[in-house]
Amino acid sequence: MKVAIASDHGGINIRKEIILLLEEMNIEFEDLGCECTNSVDYPDYAFPVARKVSSGEVDRGILICGTGIGMSIAANKVNGVRCALVHDTFSARVTREHNDTNILAMGERVIGPGLARDIVKVWLSTDFEYGRHENRVNKIKAYEVNT
């Protein structure tokens, strides 16, 4: 598995914590920034991760900003992306099992680093269940292609 990760200025601390986790888990990753504490525009970091996921260059993406909201909105504008904003481990598991999400968004001002690590562990280790969920995800994919 290969993961692309990025944050804006509001998510730097948790991004660094998740990078340490990815290293501990021996998961290959690409860090797309940012390294500044000055205000930056979250789409400038969400779009590159989303394009890498959409193109298949990486398997999954992780995005962090202050709330996770802006990153998730921006990422979901890219065809082929199913980004979920998650702040608990139950949602992390279910969004993989039921929605086959390929990008995870989190908010540094909403959760702390310990919970963020737990969420990422669950999200990365959970597989899509297929079954009744596959038809639903396929409807999303078909709509995306036809609009």
Contact map, one row per residue, 1 for C-alpha under 8 A:
111000000000000000000000001100000000000000000000000000000111000000000000000000000000000000000000000000000000000000000000000000000000000000000000000
111100000000000000000000001111000000000000000000000000000111000000000000000000000000000000000000000000000000000000000000000000000000000000000000000
111110000000000000000000001111000000000000000000000000000111110000000000000000000000000000000000000000000000000000000000000000000000000000000000000
011111000000000000000000000011110000000000000000100110000101110000000000000000000000000000000000000000000000000000000000000000000000000000000000000
001111100000001000000000000011111000000000000000100000000000111000000000000000000000000000000000000000000000000000000000000000000000000000000000000
000111110000001000000000000000111100000000001100100000000000011100000000000000000000000000000000000000000000000000000000000000000000000000000000000
000011111111001000000000000000011100000001001100000000000000001110000000000000000000000000000000000000000000000000000000000000000000000000000000000
000001111111000000000000000000001100001111001000000000000000000111000000000000000000000000000000000000000000000000000000000000000000000000000000000
000000111111000000000000000000000111111100000000000000000000000011000000000000000000000000000000000000000000000000000000000000000000000000000000000
000000111111000000000000000000000000100000000000000000000000000111000000000000000000000000000000000000000001100000000000000000000000000000000000000
000000111111111000000000000000000000000000000000000000000000000111000000000000000000000000000000000000000011000000000000000000000000000000000000000
000000111111111100000000000000000110000000000000000000000000000110000000000000000000000000000000000000000000000000000000000000000000000000000000000
000000000011111110000000000000000000000000000000000000000000000000000000000000000000000000000000000000000001000010000000000000000000000000000000000
000000000011111111000000000000000000000000000000000000000000000100000000000000000000000000000000000000000001000110010000000000000000000000000000000
000011100011111111100000000000000000000000000000000000000000001100000000000000000000000000000000000000000000000000000000000000000000000000000000000
000000000001111111110000000000000000000000000000000000000000000000000000000000000000000000000000000000000000000000000000000000000000000000000000000
000000000000111111111000000000000000000000000000000000000000000000000000000000000000000000000000000000000000000010001000000000000000000000000000000
000000000000011111111100000000000000000000000000000000000000000000000000000000000000000000000000000000000000000000011001000000000000000000000000000
000000000000001111111110000000000000000000000000000000000000000000000000000000000000000000000000000000000000000000000000000000000000000000000000000
000000000000000111111111000000000000000000000000000000000000000000000000000000000000000000000000000000000000000000000000000000000000000000000000000
000000000000000011111111100000000000000000000000000000000000000000000000000000000000000000000000000000000000000000001000000000000000000000000000000
000000000000000001111111111110000000000000000000000000000000000000000000000000000000000000000000000000000000000000000000000000000000000000000000000
000000000000000000111111111100000000000000000000000000000000000000000000000000000000000000000000000000000000000000000000000000000000000000000000000
000000000000000000011111111000000000000000000000000000000000000000000000000000000000000000000000000000000000000000000000000000000000000000000000000
000000000000000000001111111000000000000000000000000000000000000000000000000000000000000000000000000000000000000000000000000000000000000000000000000
000000000000000000000111111100000000000000000000000000000000000000000000000000000000000000000000000000000000000000000000000000000000000000000000000
111000000000000000000111111110000000000000000000000000000000000000000000000000000000000000000000000000000000000000000000000000000000000000000000000
111000000000000000000110011111000000000000000000000000000000000000000000000000000000000000000000000000000000000000000000000000000000000000000000000
011110000000000000000100001111100000000000000000000000000000000000000000000000000000000000000000000000000000000000000000000000000000000000000000000
011110000000000000000000000111110000000000000000000000000000000000000000000000000000000000000000000000000000000000000000000000000000000000000000000
000111000000000000000000000011111000000000000000000000000000000000000000000000000000000000000000000000000000000000000000000000000000000000000000000
000111100000000000000000000001111100000000001001100000000000000000000000000000000000000000000000000000000000000000000000000000000000000000000000000
000011110000000000000000000000111110000000001000000000000000000000000000000000000000000000000000000000000000000000000000000000000000000000000000000
000001111001000000000000000000011111000000001000000000000000000000000000000000000000000000000000000000000000000000000000000000000000000000000000000
000000001001000000000000000000001111100000000000000000000000000000000000000000000000000000000000000000000000000000000000000000000000000000000000000
000000001000000000000000000000000111111000000000000000000000000000000000000000000000000000000000000000000000000000000000000000000000000000000000000
000000001100000000000000000000000011111000000000000000000000000000000000000000000000000000000000000000000000000000000000000000000000000000000000000
000000001000000000000000000000000001111100000000000000000000000000000000000000000000000000000000000000000000000000000000000000000000000000000000000
000000011000000000000000000000000001111110000000000000000000000000000000000000000000000000000000000000000000000000000000000000000000000000000000000
000000011000000000000000000000000000011111000000000000000000000000000000000000000000000000000000000000000000000000000000000000000000000000000000000
000000010000000000000000000000000000001111111000000000000000000000000000000000000000000000000000000000000000000000000000000000000000000000000000000
000000110000000000000000000000000000000111111100000000000000000010000110010000000000000000000000000000000000000000000000000000000000000000000000000
000000000000000000000000000000000000000011111110000000000000000000000110011000000000000000000000000000000000000000000000000000000000000000000000000
000000000000000000000000000000000000000011111111000000000000000000000000000000000000000000000000000000000000000000000000000000000000000000000000000
000001110000000000000000000000011100000011111111100000000000000000000000000000000000000000000000000000000000000000000000000000000000000000000000000
000001100000000000000000000000000000000001111111110000000000001000000011011000000000000000000000000000000000000000000000000000000000000000000000000
000000000000000000000000000000000000000000111111111000000000000000000000011001000000000000000000000000000000000000000000000000000000000000000000000
000000000000000000000000000000010000000000011111111100000000000000000000000000000000000000000000000000000000000000000000000000000000000000000000000
000111000000000000000000000000010000000000001111111110000000111000000000001000000000000000000000000000000000000000000000000000000000000000000000000
000000000000000000000000000000000000000000000111111111000000100000000000001101001000000000000000000000100000000000000000000000000000000000000000000
000000000000000000000000000000000000000000000011111111100000000000000000000001000000000000000000000000000000000000000000000000000000000000000000000
000100000000000000000000000000000000000000000001111111111100000000000000000000000000000000000000000000000000000000000000000000000000000000000000000
000100000000000000000000000000000000000000000000111111111111100000000000000000011000000000000000000001100000000000000000000000000000000000000000000
000000000000000000000000000000000000000000000000011111111000000000000000000001111000000000000000000000000000000000000000000000000000000000000000000
000000000000000000000000000000000000000000000000001111111100000000000000000000000000000000000000000000000000000000000000000000000000000000000000000
000000000000000000000000000000000000000000000000000111111110000000000000000000000000000000000000000000000000000000000000000000000000000000000000000
000000000000000000000000000000000000000000000000000111111110000000000000000000000000000000000000000000000000000000000000000000000000000000000000000
111100000000000000000000000000000000000000000000000110111111100000000000000000000000000000000000000000000000000000000000000000000000000000000000000
111000000000000000000000000000000000000000000000000010011111100000000000000000000000000000000000000001000000000000000000000000000000000000000000000
111100000000000000000000000000000000000000000000000010000111110000000000000000000000000000000000000001100000000000000000000000000000000000000000000
001110000000000000000000000000000000000000000000110010000111111000000000000000000000000000000000000001110000000000000000000000000000000000000000000
001111000000000000000000000000000000000000000000100000000001111100000000000000000000000000000000000000111000000000000000000000000000000000000000000
000011100000001000000000000000000000000000000100100000000000111110010011000000000000000000000000000000111100000000000000000000000000000000000000000
000001110111011000000000000000000000000000000000000000000000011111110010000000000000000000000000000000001111000000000000000000000000000000000000000
000000111111000000000000000000000000000001000000000000000000001111111110000000000000000000000000000000001111000000000000000000000000000000000000000
000000011110000000000000000000000000000000000000000000000000000111110000000000000000000000000000000000000011110000000000000000000000000000000000000
000000000000000000000000000000000000000000000000000000000000000111111100000000000000000000000000000000000111110000000000000000000000000000000000000
000000000000000000000000000000000000000000000000000000000000001111111111000000000000100000000000000000001111000000000000000000000000000000000000000
000000000000000000000000000000000000000000000000000000000000000010111111100000000000100000000000000000001110000000000000000000000000000000000000000
000000000000000000000000000000000000000001100000000000000000000010111111110000000000000000000000000000000000000000000000000000000000000000000000000
000000000000000000000000000000000000000001100100000000000000001110011111111000000000000000000000000000001000000000000000000000000000000000000000000
000000000000000000000000000000000000000000000100000000000000001000011111111100000011100000000000000000011000000000000000000000000000000000000000000
000000000000000000000000000000000000000000000000000000000000000000001111111110000000000000000000000000000000000000000000000000000000000000000000000
000000000000000000000000000000000000000001100110000000000000000000000111111111000000000000000000000000000000000000000000000000000000000000000000000
000000000000000000000000000000000000000000100110110000000000000000000011111111001010000000000000000000100000000000000000000000000000000000000000000
000000000000000000000000000000000000000000000000010000000000000000000001111111101110000000000000000000000000000000000000000000000000000000000000000
000000000000000000000000000000000000000000000000000000000000000000000000111111101000000000000000000000000000000000000000000000000000000000000000000
000000000000000000000000000000000000000000000010011001000000000000000000011111111000000000000000000000000000000000000000000000000000000000000000000
000000000000000000000000000000000000000000000000000001000000000000000000000111111000000000000000000000000000000000000000000000000000000000000001100
000000000000000000000000000000000000000000000000000011000000000000000000000001111100000000000000000000000000000000000000000000000000000000001001000
000000000000000000000000000000000000000000000000010011000000000000000000001111111110000000000000000011100000000000000000000000000000000000000000000
000000000000000000000000000000000000000000000000000000000000000000000000000100011111000000000000001111100000000000000000000000000000000000000000000
000000000000000000000000000000000000000000000000000000000000000000000001001100001111100000000000000011111000000000000000000000000000000000000000000
000000000000000000000000000000000000000000000000000000000000000000000001000000000111110000000010000010111000000000000000000000000000000000000000000
000000000000000000000000000000000000000000000000000000000000000000011001000000000011111000000000000000011100000000000000000000000000000000000000000
000000000000000000000000000000000000000000000000000000000000000000000000000000000001111110110000000000011100000000000010000000000000000000000000000
000000000000000000000000000000000000000000000000000000000000000000000000000000000000111110110000000000000110011000110010000000000000000000000000000
000000000000000000000000000000000000000000000000000000000000000000000000000000000000011111110000000000000000000000100010000000000000000000000000000
000000000000000000000000000000000000000000000000000000000000000000000000000000000000011111111000000000000000000000000110011000000000000000000000000
000000000000000000000000000000000000000000000000000000000000000000000000000000000000000111111100000000000000000000000000000000000000000000000000000
000000000000000000000000000000000000000000000000000000000000000000000000000000000000011111111110000000000000000000000000000000000000000000000000000
000000000000000000000000000000000000000000000000000000000000000000000000000000000000011111111111000000000000000000000011011000000000000000000000000
000000000000000000000000000000000000000000000000000000000000000000000000000000000000000011111111100000000000000000000000011001000000000000000000000
000000000000000000000000000000000000000000000000000000000000000000000000000000000000000001111111111000000000000000000000000000000000000000000000000
000000000000000000000000000000000000000000000000000000000000000000000000000000000001000000111111111110000000000000000000000000000000000000000000000
000000000000000000000000000000000000000000000000000000000000000000000000000000000000000000011111111111000000000000000000001001110000000000000000000
000000000000000000000000000000000000000000000000000000000000000000000000000000000000000000001111111100000000000000000000000001111100000000000000000
000000000000000000000000000000000000000000000000000000000000000000000000000000000000000000000111111100000000000000000000000000011100110000000000000
000000000000000000000000000000000000000000000000000000000000000000000000000000000100000000000111111110000000000000000000000000010000100010000000000
000000000000000000000000000000000000000000000000000000000000000000000000000000000100000000000011111111000000000000000000000000110000000010000000000
000000000000000000000000000000000000000000000000000000000000000000000000000000001111000000000011001111110000000000000000000000000000000000000000000
000000000000000000000000000000000000000000000000000010000011100000000000000000001110000000000001000111110000000000000000000000000000000000000000000
000000000000000000000000000000000000000000000000010010000001111000000000001000001111000000000000000011111000000000000000000000000000000000000000000
000000000000000000000000000000000000000000000000000000000000111000000001000000000011110000000000000011111100000000000000001000000000000000000000000
000000000000000000000000000000000000000000000000000000000000011110011011000000000011110000000000000000111110000000000000000000000000000000000000000
000000000000000000000000000000000000000000000000000000000000001110111000000000000000111000000000000000011111011000010000000000000000000000000000000
000000000010000000000000000000000000000000000000000000000000000111111000000000000000001000000000000000001111111000000000000000000000000000000000000
000000000110110000000000000000000000000000000000000000000000000111110000000000000000000000000000000000000111111110000000000000000000000000000000000
000000000100000000000000000000000000000000000000000000000000000001100000000000000000000000000000000000000011111100000000000000000000000000000000000
000000000000000000000000000000000000000000000000000000000000000001100000000000000000001000000000000000000111111100000000000000000000000000000000000
000000000000000000000000000000000000000000000000000000000000000000000000000000000000001000000000000000000111111110110000000000000000000000000000000
000000000000010000000000000000000000000000000000000000000000000000000000000000000000000000000000000000000001111111110000000000000000000000000000000
000000000000110010000000000000000000000000000000000000000000000000000000000000000000000000000000000000000001001111111000000000000000000000000000000
000000000000000000000000000000000000000000000000000000000000000000000000000000000000000000000000000000000000000111111100000000000000000000000000000
000000000000000000000000000000000000000000000000000000000000000000000000000000000000001100000000000000000000001111111110000000000000000000000000000
000000000000010001000000000000000000000000000000000000000000000000000000000000000000001000000000000000000100001111111111000000000000000000000000000
000000000000000011001000000000000000000000000000000000000000000000000000000000000000000000000000000000000000000011111111100000000000000000000000000
000000000000000000000000000000000000000000000000000000000000000000000000000000000000000010000000000000000000000001111111110000000000000000000000000
000000000000000000000000000000000000000000000000000000000000000000000000000000000000011110010000000000000000000000111111111000000000000000000000000
000000000000000001000000000000000000000000000000000000000000000000000000000000000000000000010000000000000000000000011111111100000000000000000000000
000000000000000000000000000000000000000000000000000000000000000000000000000000000000000000000000000000000000000000001111111110000000000000000000000
000000000000000000000000000000000000000000000000000000000000000000000000000000000000000010011000000000000000000000000111111111000000000000000000000
000000000000000000000000000000000000000000000000000000000000000000000000000000000000000010011001000000010000000000000011111111000000000000000000000
000000000000000000000000000000000000000000000000000000000000000000000000000000000000000000000000000000000000000000000001111111000000000000000000000
000000000000000000000000000000000000000000000000000000000000000000000000000000000000000000000000000000000000000000000000111111100000000000000000000
000000000000000000000000000000000000000000000000000000000000000000000000000000000000000000001001100000000000000000000000011111110000000000000000000
000000000000000000000000000000000000000000000000000000000000000000000000000000000000000000000001100100000000000000000000000011111000000000000000000
000000000000000000000000000000000000000000000000000000000000000000000000000000000000000000000001111100000000000000000000000001111100000000000000000
000000000000000000000000000000000000000000000000000000000000000000000000000000000000000000000000110000000000000000000000000000111110110000000000000
000000000000000000000000000000000000000000000000000000000000000000000000000000000000000000000000110000000000000000000000000000011111110000000000000
000000000000000000000000000000000000000000000000000000000000000000000000000000000000000000000000000000000000000000000000000000001111111000000000000
000000000000000000000000000000000000000000000000000000000000000000000000000000000000000000000000000000000000000000000000000000000111111100000000000
000000000000000000000000000000000000000000000000000000000000000000000000000000000000000000000000011000000000000000000000000000001111111110000000000
000000000000000000000000000000000000000000000000000000000000000000000000000000000000000000000000010000000000000000000000000000001111111111000000000
000000000000000000000000000000000000000000000000000000000000000000000000000000000000000000000000000000000000000000000000000000000011111111100000000
000000000000000000000000000000000000000000000000000000000000000000000000000000000000000000000000000000000000000000000000000000000001111111110000000
000000000000000000000000000000000000000000000000000000000000000000000000000000000000000000000000001100000000000000000000000000000000111111111000000
000000000000000000000000000000000000000000000000000000000000000000000000000000000000000000000000000000000000000000000000000000000000011111111100000
000000000000000000000000000000000000000000000000000000000000000000000000000000000000000000000000000000000000000000000000000000000000001111111110000
000000000000000000000000000000000000000000000000000000000000000000000000000000000000000000000000000000000000000000000000000000000000000111111111000
000000000000000000000000000000000000000000000000000000000000000000000000000000010000000000000000000000000000000000000000000000000000000011111111100
000000000000000000000000000000000000000000000000000000000000000000000000000000000000000000000000000000000000000000000000000000000000000001111111110
000000000000000000000000000000000000000000000000000000000000000000000000000000000000000000000000000000000000000000000000000000000000000000111111111
000000000000000000000000000000000000000000000000000000000000000000000000000000110000000000000000000000000000000000000000000000000000000000011111111
000000000000000000000000000000000000000000000000000000000000000000000000000000100000000000000000000000000000000000000000000000000000000000001111111
000000000000000000000000000000000000000000000000000000000000000000000000000000000000000000000000000000000000000000000000000000000000000000000111111
000000000000000000000000000000000000000000000000000000000000000000000000000000000000000000000000000000000000000000000000000000000000000000000011111
